[in-house]
Amino acid sequence: MTPQDNSTTGLQCRLNQVLVLTLFIGHQCSTAFATMLEQFSLKTE
């Protein structure tokens, strides 16, 4: 295993972590947004 391969694997690992984190935060935000919309629509009725 050459140093180049090692750095590429590390980069892919980092990208995977960022992707998972982005998806997780996006999911949290959309869930909170949906809850907010729900409460807002309940208030306006």
Backbone torsions as a table, in degrees:
resi	resn	phi	psi	omega
1	MET	NA	119.0	-177.8
2	THR	-85.2	159.0	178.2
3	PRO	-56.0	-33.6	-179.8
4	GLN	-61.8	-46.8	179.0
5	ASP	-59.1	-40.8	-178.0
6	ASN	-62.1	-44.0	-178.6
7	SER	-68.9	-34.7	178.3
8	THR	-65.8	-42.4	178.9
9	THR	-64.0	-40.8	178.7
10	GLY	-62.8	-39.2	179.8
11	LEU	-66.0	-43.9	179.3
12	GLN	-62.9	-39.5	178.9
13	CYS	-62.5	-43.4	179.5
14	ARG	-63.0	-43.9	179.6
15	LEU	-62.7	-39.5	178.7
16	ASN	-62.9	-41.8	179.5
17	GLN	-62.8	-44.2	179.8
18	VAL	-62.7	-41.6	-179.0
19	LEU	-63.7	-45.8	179.5
20	VAL	-62.3	-43.1	-179.6
21	LEU	-63.2	-43.0	179.3
22	THR	-62.1	-45.3	179.7
23	LEU	-63.0	-41.5	-179.0
24	PHE	-63.9	-47.3	179.8
25	ILE	-64.2	-41.0	179.0
26	GLY	-61.4	-40.4	179.5
27	HIS	-65.5	-43.7	179.1
28	GLN	-60.7	-44.3	-178.6
29	CYS	-64.6	-44.8	-178.1
30	SER	-67.3	-33.9	178.1
31	THR	-66.9	-44.8	179.0
32	ALA	-64.3	-39.4	-179.9
33	PHE	-65.0	-42.0	179.3
34	ALA	-63.6	-41.5	179.0
35	THR	-63.7	-41.5	179.9
36	MET	-63.0	-44.5	179.1
37	LEU	-62.6	-40.1	-179.9
38	GLU	-60.9	-48.0	-178.9
39	GLN	-64.3	-38.8	-179.5
40	PHE	-64.2	-43.9	-178.7
41	SER	-68.0	-30.4	177.5
42	LEU	-68.6	-38.1	-178.7
43	LYS	-68.0	-37.7	-174.4
44	THR	-77.7	-16.6	-179.9
45	GLU	-71.3	NA	NA
